[in-house]
Amino acid sequence: MRHRNVEVFISDKCKQSEQVMNQLDKWNISYSVKNITNSPAVLKEMQAHSVYSTPLVLINGEKVHGFQKNKLQQMLGLINRMHSSRTQFSY
């Protein structure tokens, strides 16, 4: 599997931020966290991607805004792997 650089921009008390991190943990995906709550520099970094609310996930520089489970799976290359691991039966 190719190397992934995953960054997650979050803010305190953001339910969707928690959901994103919990899902990445379930999938055993390594990521770095950038909290905008008390960091104007991190907020500015997030806004440079034309995003003004959390969560923002950057996967090798590509954006996923909000908690979009299916889009995260696709961009992380998990959907094909998950489908290929299923056995299909014909009756």
trRosetta pair geometry for C-beta under 8 A, 3 or more apart (Angstrom, degrees):
i j d omega theta_ij theta_ji phi_ij phi_ji
1 4 8.0 -33 145 -21 106 103
1 77 6.6 163 -146 96 105 145
2 77 7.5 119 38 -20 96 161
4 29 7.3 -43 86 -155 142 102
4 30 7.9 147 79 61 97 84
4 59 6.1 -28 -164 -160 110 88
4 60 6.1 -90 -143 -42 64 98
4 76 6.6 22 -117 -135 164 74
5 58 7.6 -24 113 116 88 95
5 59 7.4 144 77 -160 55 38
5 60 5.4 107 43 -86 87 53
5 61 7.6 39 75 -29 116 68
6 24 7.0 168 145 -141 150 138
6 29 6.0 25 21 157 168 113
6 30 6.8 144 44 94 114 55
6 31 3.9 -66 105 -106 110 91
6 32 7.2 155 93 18 61 66
6 57 6.7 -15 -164 -170 90 97
6 58 7.1 161 -151 84 41 57
6 59 5.4 -2 -104 -106 80 71
6 76 7.7 16 -86 -103 132 105
7 31 6.7 163 -95 -169 18 88
7 32 5.2 -22 -113 65 71 95
7 34 6.1 17 -179 -5 104 118
7 57 7.2 158 82 -156 51 48
7 58 4.4 1 54 52 99 105
8 17 7.4 124 161 -154 111 82
8 20 6.0 166 -143 122 129 128
8 21 6.2 140 134 -79 167 86
8 24 7.1 -122 -58 -8 143 159
8 31 5.2 49 -13 153 109 135
8 32 7.1 179 24 85 73 44
8 33 5.4 -27 70 -109 99 62
8 34 6.9 170 84 25 45 74
8 55 6.1 -16 -170 -167 91 117
8 56 7.4 158 -156 82 44 50
8 57 5.3 -12 -104 -104 75 76
8 58 7.9 -154 -70 23 34 68
9 34 4.9 -31 -103 77 66 103
9 35 7.9 150 -160 -93 53 20
9 36 6.0 40 -176 -35 99 110
9 42 7.1 166 -132 165 98 101
9 45 7.8 -169 -100 95 128 98
9 46 4.5 115 -150 -100 161 123
9 51 7.6 134 65 99 147 132
9 54 5.6 -130 119 -113 84 98
9 55 6.3 154 79 -158 63 59
9 56 4.1 7 46 52 116 97
9 57 7.7 -147 23 -68 72 33
9 58 7.7 59 -15 -11 99 98
10 14 6.0 -168 -169 55 79 129
10 17 3.7 103 -138 -158 99 134
10 20 7.6 -159 -88 60 104 124
10 21 7.1 -5 -75 -41 144 122
10 33 6.1 -23 14 -160 121 98
10 34 7.2 144 21 74 70 48
10 35 5.4 -33 75 -104 87 68
10 36 7.2 -172 83 10 34 83
10 54 5.2 106 -141 -173 30 143
10 55 5.4 -9 -97 -108 68 94
11 14 4.6 86 66 -28 83 131
11 17 6.2 -171 39 -42 55 154
11 35 6.7 118 -106 -160 34 73
11 36 5.2 -42 -84 57 90 96
11 37 5.0 125 -151 -66 72 85
11 54 4.4 169 -1 23 96 147
11 55 8.0 -148 11 -80 75 61
12 35 7.0 53 -46 -164 75 120
12 37 4.3 46 -4 -90 101 153
14 17 3.8 67 91 3 112 116
14 18 6.9 170 93 -12 62 81
14 54 5.1 -3 -164 93 174 116
14 55 6.5 150 126 -49 136 82
15 18 5.7 -55 -155 36 36 112
15 19 6.4 37 149 -22 67 105
16 19 5.3 -50 -146 35 37 115
16 20 6.4 42 154 -22 67 100
16 54 7.2 166 81 123 105 72
16 55 5.3 -144 118 4 95 101
16 66 5.8 -57 -178 -155 149 63
16 67 4.3 -143 -157 -20 91 111
17 20 5.9 -52 -152 32 31 111
17 21 6.6 22 155 -11 64 107
17 54 5.2 10 -73 142 115 118
17 55 4.2 144 -98 -67 66 110
18 21 6.0 -60 -148 41 31 106
18 22 6.1 31 155 -20 67 110
19 22 5.7 -55 -143 38 29 112
19 23 6.2 27 158 -19 64 108
19 67 4.5 8 94 -115 126 152
20 23 6.0 -60 -150 36 27 108
20 24 6.4 24 155 -16 65 107
20 55 4.7 -123 2 95 152 167
20 57 6.1 -160 -166 -58 137 121
20 67 5.2 -136 -61 -102 83 86
20 72 7.5 173 -139 -84 85 152
21 24 5.7 -53 -144 38 32 110
21 25 6.3 37 154 -21 64 106
21 31 7.6 -139 -121 71 74 137
21 33 7.2 19 -103 -95 127 118
22 25 5.6 -55 -150 35 30 114
22 26 6.5 33 151 -22 64 103
23 26 5.5 -50 -149 32 35 113
23 27 6.5 22 155 -8 66 107
23 67 7.5 129 0 -152 142 103
23 69 6.2 -136 -140 -114 158 91
23 72 6.8 84 119 94 136 159
24 27 5.9 -62 -148 46 32 105
24 29 4.3 -86 -165 63 84 113
24 31 5.4 -11 163 -5 154 138
24 72 7.6 -104 -76 -180 83 140
25 28 7.4 29 -179 -78 34 35
25 29 7.7 -85 -61 44 21 73
27 73 8.0 -163 -100 -103 149 74
27 76 7.1 55 146 125 153 160
27 78 6.2 -52 -148 -102 133 153
29 76 6.3 -57 -103 -143 142 143
31 57 7.8 -48 -141 -139 143 98
34 39 7.8 -106 180 75 80 146
34 42 4.9 -175 172 -153 102 122
34 45 7.0 -77 168 83 152 134
34 46 7.3 176 109 -60 126 104
35 38 7.2 17 119 31 108 76
35 39 6.5 106 92 13 70 121
35 42 6.6 56 78 110 38 163
36 39 6.0 -110 -141 62 33 88
36 42 4.9 -145 -99 107 60 104
36 43 4.2 98 -158 -81 107 76
36 46 5.8 -46 -81 3 133 145
36 54 6.4 -167 24 -54 125 126
39 42 3.8 45 106 16 124 111
39 43 6.4 164 96 -14 66 83
40 43 5.4 -54 -146 38 35 116
40 44 6.2 38 155 -22 67 105
41 44 5.7 -53 -149 35 30 112
41 45 6.5 34 149 -22 63 104
42 45 5.4 -48 -148 33 35 116
42 46 6.5 36 152 -18 65 101
43 46 5.8 -55 -152 35 31 109
43 47 6.3 27 152 -16 66 109
44 47 5.6 -56 -144 41 32 111
44 48 6.6 47 151 -34 62 97
45 48 5.7 -44 -157 16 31 118
45 49 8.0 25 147 -11 55 97
46 49 6.1 -60 -173 31 42 107
46 51 5.7 -80 166 80 87 99
46 52 7.8 133 121 -100 105 28
46 54 7.5 -41 -157 -79 159 84
46 56 5.6 145 -148 34 106 148
47 50 7.3 49 -176 -85 49 18
47 51 6.8 -130 -105 66 36 52
47 52 6.0 46 -110 -94 89 70
49 56 6.6 133 80 -178 144 150
49 58 7.2 -126 -99 -82 158 118
49 63 5.9 147 172 -86 128 129
51 56 4.7 111 118 -93 159 137
51 63 6.7 178 -48 -149 135 137
51 65 5.5 -163 -126 -105 126 119
53 65 7.8 78 73 -170 82 109
55 65 7.6 167 93 -158 55 44
55 66 6.6 112 57 -117 76 16
55 67 6.6 64 43 -59 121 73
56 63 6.4 -40 -164 -147 97 95
56 64 7.5 145 -163 76 49 51
56 65 5.6 -16 -109 -109 75 69
57 63 7.4 125 75 -159 55 46
57 64 4.3 -15 62 61 105 102
57 65 7.9 -157 26 -73 70 26
57 72 6.6 25 79 -106 162 104
58 61 5.9 2 -177 -112 107 18
58 62 6.8 140 -157 61 60 34
58 63 6.1 -26 -100 -93 69 56
58 64 7.9 -170 -75 22 25 73
59 62 5.3 -33 67 61 80 91
59 64 6.7 34 -4 -6 109 112
59 72 7.8 147 -44 -139 142 65
59 75 4.9 124 63 142 155 121
59 76 6.3 -114 -134 -76 149 69
62 75 6.2 -150 95 -149 130 131
64 68 5.6 -134 -173 50 105 114
64 71 5.3 162 -129 116 116 119
64 72 5.7 111 173 -79 170 75
64 75 6.2 -146 -54 22 126 156
65 68 7.6 49 69 -10 45 122
68 71 3.9 10 124 31 121 119
68 72 6.1 148 88 -22 69 86
69 72 5.8 -58 -149 36 27 112
69 73 6.4 29 155 -20 64 105
70 73 5.6 -51 -149 34 32 114
70 74 6.4 31 154 -18 65 106
70 79 7.7 47 -160 -81 69 127
71 74 5.7 -53 -147 37 33 112
71 75 6.1 23 158 -12 67 110
72 75 6.1 -62 -142 43 27 103
72 76 5.9 16 162 -10 65 116
72 78 7.9 6 122 27 72 128
73 76 6.1 -68 -143 45 22 103
73 78 4.4 -93 -155 69 73 110
73 79 4.7 92 137 -55 107 87
73 82 7.3 -33 -167 4 123 139
74 77 7.8 32 173 -69 29 27
74 78 7.7 -73 -51 47 19 75
74 79 5.2 2 -89 -6 60 133
77 80 6.4 -44 -170 37 67 107
77 81 6.4 65 140 -16 78 113
78 81 5.6 -66 -149 46 39 111
78 82 5.7 39 156 -24 75 110
79 82 5.8 -57 -145 37 27 109
79 83 6.2 20 159 -14 64 109
80 83 5.9 -58 -143 41 29 106
80 84 6.0 25 160 -18 66 111
81 84 6.0 -57 -141 39 26 107
81 85 6.5 25 158 -22 61 109
82 85 6.0 -59 -152 31 28 110
82 86 7.3 32 150 -26 60 101
83 86 5.9 -51 -161 20 38 113
